[in-house]
Amino acid sequence: GTPQGAGISPLLANIFLHYTLDLWVHQWRRRHARGRIVIVRYADDFVMGFEKKDDAQEMLLALKERLGEFGLALHEGKTRLIEFGRFAALSRQRRGERKPETFAFLGFIHYCGLTRDGRFIVKHKTEGKRLTRKLKALREGAWRHMHRSLATQHKWLAAVLRGHYGYYGRPHNYPALNGFYQQTRRIWFRCLRRRSQKSRRMSWLEFEIPTARFTLPVPHITRTWAQARI
């Protein structure tokens, strides 16, 4: 019953789901599981990993019943069982099947990959839907700053980019970071062209001259391998 998007919502979700979900999963794991079970939750979003397929199927049924007791339900469009991980990738490869499915969690698409020396690793890239929403919000903010000074526009855009890199700057996600950087430059260029009739004839070369003093932060990886794993 909390307002959508309100600051109190994730706080209450953490308190409520700690007893409704976290502690219950710990008890279920000790009493019924035949293999290892892990759960990662943030507010009302969570991902569970199972060593045994039977445990996953039984947990899904038990979880629906558990949440139903508290007037809650799983989002059918976001809830699914997938084969994922190092052993899943190997078994699917032996069967001649494609790579394991991917899943979205906290703004990232998580997928199975390999390091340069052939070892298995879980890789992350920015979720397409989240990136689209971020660019839309950036355009709307740029129009509001259209007639402000270049220094003010640069300060705001630089803060947006640093915040984006701080969250999405994970290993293997550089292409998505660079794409967001290039789109930010295009949005700024279009805004400057809309400032007046004279500015409409501005070319990319002319855009580089006034913005040479106000260089935007270039994309870079901000998370170490250890932080990315966490």
Secondary structure, 3 states (H helix, E strand, C coil): CCCCCCCHHHHHHHHHHHHHHHHHHHHHHHHHCCCCEEEEEECCEEEEEECCHHHHHHHHHHHHHHHHCCCCCCCCCCCCCCCCCHHHHHHHHHCCCCCCCCEEECCEEEEEEECCCCCEEEEEEECHHHHHHHHHHHHHHHHHCCCCCHHHHHHHHHHHHHHHHHHHCCCCCHHHHHHHHHHHHHHHHHHHHCCCCHHHHCCHHHHHCCCCCCCCCCCCCCCCHHHHHC
